[in-house]
């Protein structure tokens, strides 16, 4: 009888182990995503948008356009930039207030004002302000805790540090989540993507198809940040640098980048220019990238088209870069190129070229500061 009972226990244990094993979620294989993108790629890979701003966060008529463009270009900080922000803040522009506060959180003389502005917006229900004061915000963790070097210096100088240890909490993050739920219900795509990531759908095998469909939906609405994040997930770090996990995934990534590039999304265009550097179609892409004011255009011309340009054309190319980005890097980067004073700049029609540009904005209000110059 005892032996019989032991056998039953062994059988039950084996069954329970097999059930647990069967329930264990298998690892994600991104190559399984490829068929899910097939129809989307086929429908869009040969379409090039006529609207230069089709994937732009804001259009030129938006009062935030010039501010975001300067941040995207890495324009050197000036009194003019500060005044522009302050005018928008005085008008009650919440996004300008949040961006400026993020910029000044590491400034010991302005930190207290930045925090109080974010806290006020958070109390009014702004989820972006709550997010940047939460424990998920890298700016909050780095600059608002009592261990922050800047706070210790501020303390020594007798500056207000009453914000110490009041923020960067999970409770504040949950306030942000609730706020983004309201925005998402109103159709805000960025809030919807925030919640998609918060739910961890991209990490679940069972929800993988739902996640891919959402990435496609965002892309069809010309919001390409989710697509770029997805493409980044197809890569891995090796001793030789970052590479795609397989040739099939590299092909998928290129096709998806081509779709975003066709719709004038600058971060994707730079990658496509690299992949198609020897293609006959690349000259058209160079022209579109120049029209959109993408930084990668200048470096691609510098590296790939240098031999095709005459000396005066090189000079005007470098001068255009200087006028847009307020940096003379191309004049000093290569001794084979003309110097800043080799020609009279009147030989170049720079003002006309700049006037004809239609820069798109890829920065949104989640974009990390170190990714503002990605294109």
DRENSE-386671 format. One record per residue (C-alpha): residue number from 1; x, y, z; residue in one letter. Coordinates in steps of 0.02 Angstrom, whole numbers. Each point is the difference from the previous one (the first is absolute). Layout:
DRENSE-386671
   nr      c1      c2      c3  rest
  NUM       X       Y       Z     a
...
***
This chain:
DRENSE-386671
   nr      c1      c2      c3  rest
    1       0       0       0     x
    2     140     119      45     x
    3      89     -40    -163     x
    4    -160      33     -98     x
    5     -21     170      85     x
    6     180      48     -42     x
    7     -27     -42    -185     x
    8    -156     110      -4     x
    9      96     144      79     x
   10     139     -17    -129     x
   11    -128       1    -142     x
   12     -87     155      70     x
   13     167      88      22     x
   14      48     -41    -180     x
   15    -167      66     -63     x
   16      16     161      98     x
   17     177      26     -65     x
   18     -55     -27    -180     x
   19    -143     123      24     x
   20     119     131      71     x
   21     123     -30    -142     x
   22    -139      16    -128     x
   23     -60     163      78     x
   24     173      77      -2     x
   25       3     132    -138     x
   26     125     -35    -137     x
   27     130     130     -48     x
   28     -46     132    -129     x
   29      69     -34    -174     x
   30      -8     164     -98     x
   31       8     -97    -165     x
   32    -178     -55      39     x
   33     -49     184     -22     x
   34      49       4    -183     x
   35    -166     -65     -72     x
   36     -95     123     109     x
   37      84     146     -88     x
   38     -17     -70    -177     x
   39    -159      90     -56     x
   40      53     164      81     x
   41     169      -1     -88     x
   42     -70     -49    -169     x
   43    -130     138       8     x
   44     123     138      48     x
   45     178     -38     -54     x
   46     -18      85    -170     x
   47    -106     149      55     x
   48      89     166      28     x
   49     -99     134      91     x
   50     -22     172     -79     x
   51     -26      85     169     x
   52     170      41      78     x
   53     -80      14     173     x
   54    -100    -162      -8     x
   55      97     -80     143     x
   56      46     161      90     x
   57     -46      16     184     x
   58     -57     179     -33     x
   59     -20     107    -155     x
   60      74     175     -29     x
   61    -161      87      52     x
   62      14     -77     174     x
   63      79     120     126     x
   64     117    -139      60     x
   65      72     -31    -174     x
   66     151     117       7     x
   67      43     -50     178     x
   68       0    -185     -43     x
   69      96      29    -161     x
   70     139      90      93     x
   71       8    -140     130     x
   72       4    -130    -139     x
   73     141      92     -88     x
   74     100      23     159     x
   75       3     188     -24     x
   76     121      77     127     x
   77     -95      68     150     x
   78     -25     189      -5     x
   79     -98     140      81     x
   80    -115      -7    -151     x
   81     -40    -183      35     x
   82     -33      36     182     x
   83    -114     147     -43     x
   84     -97    -106    -124     x
   85     -32    -132     134     x
   86     -49     131     128     x
   87    -127      80    -117     x
   88     -84    -169     -26     x
   89       5     -38     187     x
   90     -81     168      40     x
   91    -138     -42    -125     x
   92     -34    -160      98     x
   93      72    -122    -128     x
   94      17    -160     103     x
   95     116     -90    -121     x
   96     121     147      -5     x
   97      -4       6     190     x
   98      39    -186      13     x
   99     140       5    -129     x
  100      83     150      80     x
  101     -17     -79     172     x
  102      81    -159     -63     x
  103     142     102     -73     x
  104      31      93     163     x
  105     -19    -143     127     x
  106     190     -16       4     x
  107      27     187      28     x
  108      17      28     187     x
  109     -57     182     -14     x
  110    -159     -44     -99     x
  111     -42    -173      66     x
  112    -121      58     134     x
  113    -101     102    -126     x
  114       0    -144    -123     x
  115     -66    -121     131     x
  116    -135     120      60     x
  117     -59      26    -179     x
  118     -11    -187     -31     x
  119     -87     -27     167     x
  120    -130     133     -41     x
  121     -37     -80    -168     x
  122      -9    -171      82     x
  123    -127      67     126     x
  124    -103      60    -148     x
  125      -2    -175     -72     x
  126     138      11    -131     x
  127      66    -179     -22     x
  128     162      55     -84     x
  129      46     106     150     x
  130     -41    -147     114     x
  131     104    -119    -105     x
  132     155     111       8     x
  133     -19      13     190     x
  134     -23    -188      20     x
  135     117    -143      41     x
  136       4     -49    -185     x
  137      76     167     -51     x
  138     188      -6     -23     x
  139       7     190      27     x
  140     -90     -15     166     x
  141     110    -140      65     x
  142     159      89     -51     x
  143     -39     174      63     x
  144    -131       4     138     x
  145      60    -122     133     x
  146      99      54     153     x
  147     149    -100     -65     x
  148      11     108    -156     x
  149     164      96      -6     x
  150     -92     153     -65     x
  151    -115      -1     150     x
  152     146     -11     120     x
  153      79     151     -85     x
  154    -167      93       5     x
  155     -14     -38     187     x
  156     174      68      30     x
  157     -48     159     -94     x
  158    -158      21     103     x
  159    -116     -27    -149     x
  160    -174     -76      18     x
  161       8    -190      -2     x
  162    -170     -34      80     x
  163     -41    -112    -149     x
  164     124    -132      61     x
  165     -76    -173      18     x
  166    -178      64     -32     x
  167      -7     -65    -178     x
  168      63    -144    -109     x
  169    -128    -121      74     x
  170    -107    -142     -68     x
  171    -155      90      64     x
  172      38     148    -113     x
  173      31    -119    -145     x
  174    -174     -74      26     x
  175     -71     178     -10     x
  176      84      14    -170     x
  177     -74    -167     -55     x
  178    -176      58      48     x
  179      26     163     -94     x
  180      62     -89    -156     x
  181    -152    -114       6     x
  182    -110     154     -20     x
  183     105      66    -144     x
  184       1    -172     -83     x
  185    -190      -8      10     x
  186      -4     166     -93     x
  187     104     -76    -141     x
  188     174      60      48     x
  189     119    -122     -86     x
  190     149      38     112     x
  191    -102     -32     156     x
  192     -63    -161     -78     x
  193     178     -56     -35     x
  194      54      45     176     x
  195    -137    -114      69     x
  196      45    -137    -123     x
  197     178      -1      66     x
  198     -61      15     179     x
  199    -103    -159     -22     x
  200     154     -91     -65     x
  201     -86     -66    -157     x
  202     165       4     -93     x
  203      72    -125     126     x
  204    -142    -128     -10     x
  205      -7    -145    -124     x
  206    -187     -16      26     x
  207     -29     185     -36     x
  208     133      15    -135     x
  209    -120       6    -147     x
  210    -104     133      87     x
  211     159     101      31     x
  212      56     -12    -183     x
  213    -174      53     -60     x
  214      11     153     113     x
  215     173      45     -69     x
  216     -74     -12    -175     x
  217    -151     105      50     x
  218     113     137      67     x
  219     104      -6    -159     x
  220    -154      13    -110     x
  221     -40     160      96     x
  222     180      56     -38     x
  223      59     -12     179     x
  224     164     -95     -22     x
  225      82       3     172     x
  226     -79    -170      44     x
  227      67     -72    -164     x
  228     176      65      34     x
  229      -6     -72     177     x
  230     -54    -166     -74     x
  231     143       1    -126     x
  232     123      39     141     x
  233     -63    -156      89     x
  234      54    -108    -149     x
  235     183      40      35     x
  236     127     -63     124     x
  237     166      59      67     x
  238     154     -98     -55     x
  239     188      26       8     x
  240     -14      77    -174     x
  241    -137     121      54     x
  242    -188      -4     -20     x
  243     -62    -124    -132     x
  244    -166     -76     -50     x
  245     -40    -169      73     x
  246     -16     -81    -172     x
  247       3      43    -185     x
  248    -189     -23      -9     x
  249     -23     128     139     x
  250     120     120     -84     x
  251    -105     -13    -160     x
  252    -159      30     101     x
  253      78     150      86     x
  254      55      76    -165     x
  255    -174     -20     -76     x
  256     -80      82     152     x
  257     128     140      -1     x
  258     -36      27    -185     x
  259    -186      23      37     x
  260      38     129     136     x
  261     128      83    -112     x
  262    -127      11    -141     x
  263    -106     100     121     x
  264     140     123      38     x
  265      45     -65     173     x
  266     179      63      18     x
  267      69    -131     124     x
  268     -48    -136    -125     x
  269      64      95    -151     x
  270     179       3      64     x
  271       2    -189      16     x
  272     -75     -24    -174     x
  273     129     119     -75     x
  274     135    -110      75     x
  275     -78    -163     -63     x
  276     -32      72    -174     x
  277     159     101     -15     x
  278      41     -79    -169     x
  279    -179      -5     -65     x
  280     -62     101    -150     x
  281    -147      61     107     x
  282     113      71     133     x
  283      20     169     -86     x
  284    -188      28      18     x
  285      12     -46     184     x
  286     145     122      23     x
  287    -107     140     -74     x
  288    -147     -41     114     x
  289     115      -8     152     x
  290      73     170     -42     x
  291    -174      74     -24     x
  292     -48     -67     172     x
  293     156      73      81     x
  294      69    -166      61     x
  295     175       8      74     x
  296      45    -170     -72     x
  297     -15      74    -176     x
  298     152     108      30     x
  299     106    -142      68     x
  300     -53    -117    -139     x
  301      46     131    -130     x
  302     164      30      90     x
  303      45    -184       6     x
  304     -81     -73    -156     x
  305     -15     141    -128     x
  306     157     100      35     x
  307      87     -57    -159     x
  308    -149      54    -105     x
  309       4     180      64     x
  310     107     144     -58     x
  311      91     112     122     x
  312    -131     138      -2     x
  313    -140    -127      22     x
  314      91     -73     151     x
  315      19     174      71     x
  316    -186      37     -20     x
  317     -45    -169      74     x
  318     105      36     155     x
  319     -68     178      10     x
  320    -180     -62      -6     x
  321      38    -119     144     x
  322      77     143     100     x
  323    -149     116     -28     x
  324    -127    -132      51     x
  325      90     -77     148     x
  326     107     151      49     x
  327     155    -110       0     x
  328     145       3    -123     x
  329      45    -184      19     x
  330       8     -39    -186     x
  331     121     143     -31     x
  332     123     -69     127     x
  333     -34    -186     -10     x
  334     101     -42    -155     x
  335     153      92     -62     x
  336     -43     -49    -180     x
  337    -158     106       8     x
  338      -1     190     -24     x
  339      24     107     154     x
  340    -126     126      67     x
  341      91     147     -81     x
  342      48     -80    -165     x
  343    -149      78     -92     x
  344    -121     143      20     x
  345    -162     -76      67     x
  346     -98     103    -127     x
  347      41    -135    -128     x
  348    -126    -109      92     x
  349    -186      35       0     x
  350     -19     -56     180     x
  351    -153     101      49     x
  352     -99     -70    -147     x
  353      52    -178      42     x
  354     -51      19     181     x
  355    -166      81     -49     x
  356     -40    -150    -112     x
  357      28    -126     141     x
  358    -148     -77      88     x
  359      72     -79     160     x
  360    -103    -133      85     x
  361       4     -23     190     x
  362      29    -174      70     x
  363      20      54     182     x
  364    -153     -35     106     x
  365     -27      32     184     x
  366      69    -168      55     x
  367     161      11    -101     x
  368     155      -6     109     x
  369     113     153     -12     x
  370     144    -108     -65     x
  371    -110     -53    -148     x
  372     -50     174     -55     x
  373     135       5    -135     x
  374     -31    -173     -73     x
  375     -25      58    -180     x
***
